[in-house]
Amino acid sequence: MKRFTGALLSVCLLAALCFPAAAFAPAADTALTPLTALPEGSDLISVGLPGSRVYSNPTGAALTAEQKADVADIGYGISLIGVEKNLARPVTAVSDGVWSNFNAGGESLENTMNEKGACKFLTSPDTYYNVTGETGKEDSRYIFLLTYNFGKVMELDAIGFYAQNANAILRAADIYISNNGTDWTLVGMYDGNQLRVEGRELVSSGKSPADALAGSVNFSYLWSLEGHSARYVRVAAVKGLGVNASESYDGFSADPATGSGVDFRELVIYGKDPNPEIRPYYGYEDTGAVYRGVQESAVREGLYSLRFIGTTESRDVSGLGFRITADCAEGRRCYDTACTCVYRTLLADAGQGMTKQYTAAELGGSYLYALTLRGIPVSAGEITFRITPYVLEDGVEKTGASYIVVYRAGEFVSQTVEEAKGGI
């Protein structure tokens, strides 16, 4: 969901196939450029993304099919395809802002672990995936897929790990990006095992910055993603943690399905938000209609207006709109107004006489539609709006997730989904 700052918008035009573990290396021909220093002028855009609350309880338990599906759902900010069991803490531990301690911070889980720290799990033996998560295909070469959904298109600068040493990371992986979560572009790879075969080693980008516990680790291994932008980044893991005592390519990594499995402190992605006024959106987008955000007008003569924005994937619908309830101290009002037009773009007043164009694609859909409530009195004080988008297709109504939006005397207060995804 988003909140658009500034003046009121004006709208204008599983069948598994077994292969030997030694069969695979990264698919990309191009190696990503390693960084010798931490990126400047960038943010850690990977930290704090939402994810499934599933974990193994008690420690060591295998996940059910339903739990695996929830952990793998790319409607979350962080998702994982390929986990089998021993998921010590929720998958958000992969980028939770804690890397100086493998088991510290957050809630105390029922399996006696702390919520934050290292990402730790076991994969399924002899099961490999292609970039779309299919097994048993000619291009099924990955031991697991870790996906980041930023909820909007972000400019990317770098990807990598904060770690205790070069063994405590994924030793080889392909990196893919996507704007829709379906079509994936391979941007490059890194391969620490091949470097060892050649008598070389991964080069650290330096000591990590301080984490949420005010601690750090001595190594960071980062690769450039400069020049790329995407809503989704997928880390397609080819090899797991490192092993020193070997002279073979595959022997430089441990089996991710046995022993310690996959266990690393933090995977980080650096980038920039080109449109910070647009709030990220997570969740399903196949319901026909999705609420995207709200914008308020300036207060004039004690009144203000709100415009609610939605997206839809098709203009060939018999109806679409929002159902809105507004609750305040004076009571409740209900609105059920159909929208008559859809648009490809909209303009927002960016201030100082400047305008800024938003496209439907930037807001996560194919078409935009909008509903404006005018003449809201400031004297009404705090108003809680419940916004439910809907479309009518062949006489069948489809509704998107409802959001709760709160304004107080014309000032934005909060915006939350009514029923958040996930749960233990």
Secondary structure, DSSP 8 states (H G I E B T S, - for coil): -EE--SS--EEE--------GGG---S-SSB--B-SS--SS-EETTTT--B-----SSTT-B--HHHHHHHT-TTSSEEEE-EEE---S-GGGGGSS--S-SB-SS-B-TTS-BSSB-EEEEE-TT--B-TTS-BSSTT--BSEEEEEEEEEEEEEEEEEEEESSTTSS-SEEEEEEESSSSS-EEEEEEEHHHHHHTT------------TTS---SEEEEEEEEEEEEEEEEEEEEE-SB-SS-SSTGGGB--TTSTT-EEESEEEEEEE-S-TTS----S---SSEEEEEEEE---BTTEEEEEEEEEES-S--SEEEEEEEEEETTEEEEEEEE----BSEEEEEEETTEEEEEETTTTTSSEEEEEEEEEEEGGG-EEEEEEEEEEEETTEEEE---EEEEEETTEEEEEEESS-S---
